[in-house]
Amino acid sequence: MDSINIAVLGAGTVGGGTIKLLNKQLSFFQKKLGLPLRLAYVAEKNTFALEEISLPADTTVVEDAEIALRAKDVHIVVELIGGTGIARELVRTALEEKKHVVTANKALIAHHGPELFSLAEKQGVSLYFEASVGGGMPTIKTIREALVGNEILSVTSIINGTCNYILSEMTEKGADFNNTLREAQRLGYAEADPTLDIEGGDTGHKNAIMASLLLGKYVSYDDMKIEGIKGLTAEDIAFAGRLGYVIKLVGIIKKRAGEKCIDARVHPVMLSNDHILANVSDVLNAVLFEGDAVGPVMVYGPGAGEMPTASAVVSDIVDVARNIMAQDEKRIPMGYYTEANKATITDDAEIESRYYLRFTVNNKPGVLGKIADTLATHGISIASVMQEENEVSIVSIVILTFTATEKNVKDALQEIEASEEVEAYTQLIRIED
Amino acid sequence: MDSINIAVLGAGTVGGGTIKLLNKQLSFFQKKLGLPLRLAYVAEKNTFALEEISLPADTTVVEDAEIALRAKDVHIVVELIGGTGIARELVRTALEEKKHVVTANKALIAHHGPELFSLAEKQGVSLYFEASVGGGMPTIKTIREALVGNEILSVTSIINGTCNYILSEMTEKGADFNNTLREAQRLGYAEADPTLDIEGGDTGHKNAIMASLLLGKYVSYDDMKIEGIKGLTAEDIAFAGRLGYVIKLVGIIKKRAGEKCIDARVHPVMLSNDHILANVSDVLNAVLFEGDAVGPVMVYGPGAGEMPTASAVVSDIVDVARNIMAQDEKRIPMGYYTEANKATITDDAEIESRYYLRFTVNNKPGVLGKIADTLATHGISIASVMQEENEVSIVSIVILTFTATEKNVKDALQEIEASEEVEAYTQLIRIED
């Protein structure tokens, strides 16, 4: 083969980083790895974006991505446009044209993976997506290759830098959510529209992708319970700190041997200060795998950003190029990732956890007793209670429970919240041990 | 291909784990990954070792490893005997017979890698060795695949569980080295002959292997500076703790852009308590990579043990099987790992570091001044000093320096130690920031 030709679609942040990294590494790939990679096309509507980026002399720049991905000599199409609109159409077309595809697009894989993997299998090409989860950290490769000898029993992950930054700042400075978000936006750690990050959607996309790989079935994002961090207050973070915990937004995946469904969800949790994930702060990410043979293995690093994400995209390009050299498009089968093979997610009600409950109540005699009684009638044991001496009329009572089912806890809360002494909804945070 | 036939040589701890894991996963590999793997042979002289392990019905047990590795239908030979004697002969023979080889043997790769990789290249087969560094954590795969788009600028690693356990215990309990070693031996965390672990050889083997992959040249174990942990005292660990540091045995690899040599060494270091590796305790391992694109990426997990190591061996077997299915024996070229392509290691004298120096001196006026003067004449600046009020005649003075070259520090120490007020050799520990 004379050369393996790459078309990069999109020269924004990640696209620009990928082009720079390819340009720098192409000669290493050729000379040391024997991979004759060539950046044949860059497709970008905003030609201004390309002014800062130097391109190899033999790279063609086009505004119309279709020209690049339909070009006869292109072997690998790298989709770095983002979103699920035009990106989905272009990836579909590329696969129909029998091009291998590399993408960093988590929303695309989480929402349209079944359609795209099916199409790739049918066309005999690969769709690689390492950069879609955890930026530069190897997560997809760890699940599909490094831990392939294991049944992976659980994954607990901090995979959204924006939320982790906000929660780290709130913890460190005792600041409230809204001010911290605004500061994060000012510093460029949060988008102008932060919805996808702070409401947990981005973590959800990544969690759904990893859960699918773990189970060997399609775990649908839409079926997964997702809670973001908007409801977390400085008060909760302070209480957690005094109890020896930090609050993190995590993706949780748990698989029980013999069970056909998978427990996959996204929500804030309290982690004990000595939990390995408790010290993962600021914009950094970490994914903790528990394999039945290997035990706990964690990868840690920058989960986003121009060059970290480009690093993962380029590692996929090299993997796909190695597959092309070997005519080995079936190296990592993805045929299970279909609508027809959709996984059942464990019902929320059946989740078992320890809980942090913060009740907002009238400062009257007997209120704590009533709450404790109601919890007891629902079979929920109390591990510890914190109520502070206070002159004000409305106070917080914090209760940590022993392990209980979510159903029992929700039932108890409904009963407690119906009482006239209770002034607001109860804050509920699950404790992950 | 009807089946890909595996011969496992050695059914000790890792061999036994590998056989168990293969036996459990073979049907998954066949059905889900399309890899028709079969455990064709197990070679083990001590038949007693096999009594506890259930084998597939079609596995042949032999006492003579040569029978297994010469068998016509065997494709992958898995060497889990250890050491560099018989294991080397068997791996050579297997490669000569054009069998792919998977090994967990770090000493073999570090000492005889050049001979074995050359032979493998010549014969058109692969030699895989993920389990040789970091047990179940993906380290080789991370360097060769996940970070292939990066120039990896440094690797700092805690990769010997025995040393990490001993140092963690000494730190936690204030205990001395010899008692802690004996306790570690009693608990099975240290061998009866602990030399290879505590003198840094095991860390050295792993560090030499990683350094070779980083540089794309053969970094010889024999050329590398290696210091173990025998000389560390409870006093040093206590001083470090009060200064906000922990002491760890690490492998260090640093590559400077444009330089032809590599800084590769093994010795104890002081790590600030907020260093990401400072909290890696007990028998756990971690490897921190710094890539020019990705930035810092760390993998963390169990670096040894039956099933974690088996997990890495099995991931290699799957990789090699995927290569065999694709007739892709050149997927990861190792042709650079030769004696002819041997790397130059940075001269010790040129190392730059901050230093912890503990002087043992007569408790007389003027001694500290003399030491400080001598350091100054060698261009070494003092960052902090700790000397405690004490009635005894011989005392410790601890000095932390700013960055200095090893040559200047060693010259200064030689001069200081020649003085009659100095009662013992100076303890020197490098500080890694």
Interface residues (C-beta under 8 A of the other chain):
Chain A: G17 L21 Q25 K32 L33 G34 E130 G135 G136 M137 P138 K141 T142 E145 A146 L147 V148 G149 N150 G216 I276 N279 G291 A293 V294 G295 P296 V297 M298 V299 Y300 G301 P302 M307 P308 A310 S311 A312 V313 V314 S315 I317 V318 D319 R322 N323 M325 A326 Q327 D328 K330 R331 P333 Y336
Chain B: G17 L21 Q25 K32 L33 G34 E130 G135 G136 M137 P138 K141 T142 E145 A146 L147 V148 G149 N150 G216 I276 N279 G291 A293 V294 G295 P296 V297 M298 V299 Y300 G301 P302 M307 P308 A310 S311 A312 V313 V314 S315 I317 V318 D319 R322 N323 M325 A326 Q327 D328 K330 R331 P333 Y336
